[in-house]
C-alpha cells in the first residue's frame, strides 16, 4: 500500500472535517503501508490543531492505493490531477485553492538518485535521502571493514540499477572490486533465482551486498534457505534492512549479522495513541478500515460466529507491525513531508497577505522556490531543508541484525552516517558492538587476494580485477613499508633495504680499519719494517766510526734510514676511517717521505760516481760535491715536492668521500684526491727521481766492487720502480678498501726493498764479516764486474 496523497487547504472553522477519498484494490493488505497513511492523517490533524502554523487554515487529504502496480500508480496520479477542477468549482470563493493548480510531489520513500535530476523532475522533492548518498555510505562501510571483494544482488529496476551503478562508481575509486552482480525481479521464473543462488555459492566473495527491494528479496531468500547457504556476510540497503517481517522469520536466520543503512529512526510523541484509536465505527462505510480490521484481528465481518469480527476488539492489545512504534524510520519521513508542505504554505500565505513578495498570478511559478527554500525544525529536533536537487540531508543509522533467545533477530544501532558532517566524519561505527555472520563471530575477511605484507608489492593478475594480485618481493635497495603497496620505493643513496625489505637502513660504510684482518696484517708489517729500520739505525750508530758506515757519506745513510722510518709510519695513515686531516696527511706524507728517501739514494749514487772520478789522476771533482752539497741537494729536491704538496693542499686538497657508485649495497669511505693534477704531480715527481736514480745507479754498476754500492742501489731502485709500475693498474682497478690496501702494499714493498737492498750487505759485514770492515779493505781495488 503506497499512498499517493493530495493535500488541499480550506479556511478553518469550528467544524474541521476533512474530506477523505479512498481508492481500493484487491491485494494482500499491508499493515506497514497503512500505518504510513495513518501517520499522514496524524500529522495533518496535528497541524490543524496548531495555532502557530497555518493559523485559520485547515489541511485536507485524499489517499489513493497504488496497489504496488505501475499502471494503478499512474491512474491514481491522474485521478488526483483531474480532481482539481472539481475542487476549484466548489471552493471558487477561496483564493487559496488556486495553489491546487500546481502539481507538487514530495516523496517519503522514493530513493532513486535519478529523481534528483531537476531537468527531468523539476517539481519533485523528498524527505528521504537519495540513493546517491546511500551508495557512497555503503562504499565507506565496506572500505571501513576492509572488504575489497564483494558480490552484489540488485533489483532489476531503477532502484537497484541506479543504486548499484552509483556504488560501483564510488567503489572503483576506493579500490573495491565486484566479483559478480546479479539482477532479479519478483516476477522472474524460478530458474532465475536458482541461477543467482548458484552464482553466490560458487563465488569466493564472503560479503554480498543486496541493493534490492523487499518484494524482490523475499523470493530469493526462500531459495537460499532451501539450499542451506550460510557463512555469507550480508550488507543491506534501506529497503529491507529494517524489515520486521524478515527478522521474525526463523527460516531467514542466516541473515544474522547482516549490516546496512536504515533511515534514521525517530520518536513521534502521540502517534501510537492515534494509531490504536482508529476504529471501523468511526467511518462505517470506509471499506479500507474494514479490511484493515479483518487483517489485524484475523477475523471477518461476514462471519457472525466463530472467527467473526465483533468490532469490540482492541488495537491497543495487539503487538504487530502496525502498533509497533519502535521503528518509525519511514513513518517519520511521511510526517516530515506533511510538515514541509505545511511550512511552505505558511510562508506563501504570509507573503500573499503582506503583498510584498508574491502576486497571485505568479504563484504557480514561485511555489518551487518556496518549498526549495523552506527550513524548519520538527518536534523530534531534526532540522529540515532541501538542497538544490530537492534532497534532504542524508542521515542513516547503521543497523546490525543480532539474534535473540526466541530465534528471531533484532535490530541494533551500531553507528551512523551523516552527510552534513565533515567528510572524514561521515561514517561513525561502534565496531565492538557489531555481531558478525558465521560461527566464529569474527570480522569476516572478503578479499580476492590476501594482503601483501611489507617488503612486497602488488602485481595485478592478468585479465582479473585490480583486487586480484600476486605479491612480488621488492628488489634489492627497494622497500615497501605498508601492506598492499602498489609499488616498491628505492632507498636514498646513503640507505639500503634491510633483509625483509620493509625499511631503509644506513648502508654499511666500508673502509680499511685497524680491527679487520687485512688492516692488522698491514699494521704488523709496518711495525716490522719500522723495527728493522730502527735496529739498522742503532747498528749503524754503534759502528758509526767504522769504515763501512763512514764510506759514502754516513750522514746520507742516517737520513735515508730516517726517511725509511717515516715511510713505514706513513703507511699507517692509510688505515682507519678517513677524515679531512688524515686524507691530507696520508698523500702529502707519502709524497714528501718518498722523495726524501729517493733524494738520499740519488745523492749516494752521485757520491759513488764522483768518488770513482776522484780516484783518477788530476781529478778534483769531489770538492764540487762534498757532504754539504749532498745535503743541500737532498733538501732542494725534497723542497720541490713540498712546494707541489702545498699548492695541492691550497688549491684542491684531498677530502673524505663516500663512494656510492661502486657498490649498491654499501658505501666506500675513501679519500678523494681532490685535484687529480696535484696527485699525479706528486707521483710523477717521485717517479722521475726514481728513474733518474735508477739510470745513474745502472751506469755505476761496473765500478770496482769495494766502492760499488751502486749495484745494490740499482737492485733497490729496480724493485722500487717495478712495485710502483704495477701499483698504477692495480690501484685503478681495485675496489673499495682494496685500493687503499694496494697503496699500502706498494709503500711497504718498496720500503722493504730499499731497506734490504741497500743496508743488508753492510749489516752483513758489520755483524758477520768484521774483518772486511777496515779502511784498507774499503780502499782496495778489484777488477770491474758486470751485474
Secondary structure by P-SEA (a helix, b strand, c coil): cccbbbbbbccccccbbbbbbbbbbbccccaaaaaaaaaaaaaaaaaaacccccccbbbbbbbbbccccaaaaaaaaaaaaaaaaaaaaacccccccccccbbbbbbcccccccccccccccccccccccaaaaaaaaaaaaaaaccccbbbbbcccaaaaaaaaaaaaaaaaacccccbbbbbcccccaaaaaaaaaaaaaccccbbbccccaaaaaaaaaaaaaacccccbbbbcccccccccccccccccccccbbbbccbbbbbcaaaaaaaacccccccccaaaaaaaaaaccccccccccccccccccccccccccccccccaaaaaaaaaaaaaaaaaaaaaaaaaaccccccccccccaaaaaaaccccccccccccccccccccbbbbbbbbbbccccbbbbbbccccccccccccccccccccccccccccccccccccccccccbbbbccccccccbbbbbcccccbbbccccccbbbbccccbbbcccccccccccccccccccaaaaaaaaaaaaaaaaaaaaaaaaaaaccccccccccaaaaaaaaaaaaaaaaaaaaacccccaaaaaaaaaaaaaaaaaaaaaaaaaaaaaaaaaaaacccccccccccaaaaaaaaaaaaaaaaaaaaaaaacccbbbbbcccccccbbbbccccccaaaaaaaaaaaaaaaaaaaaaaaaaccccccccaaaaaaaaaaaaaaaaaaaaaaaaccccaaaaaaaaaaaaaaaaaaaaaccaaaaaaaccccccccccccccccccccc
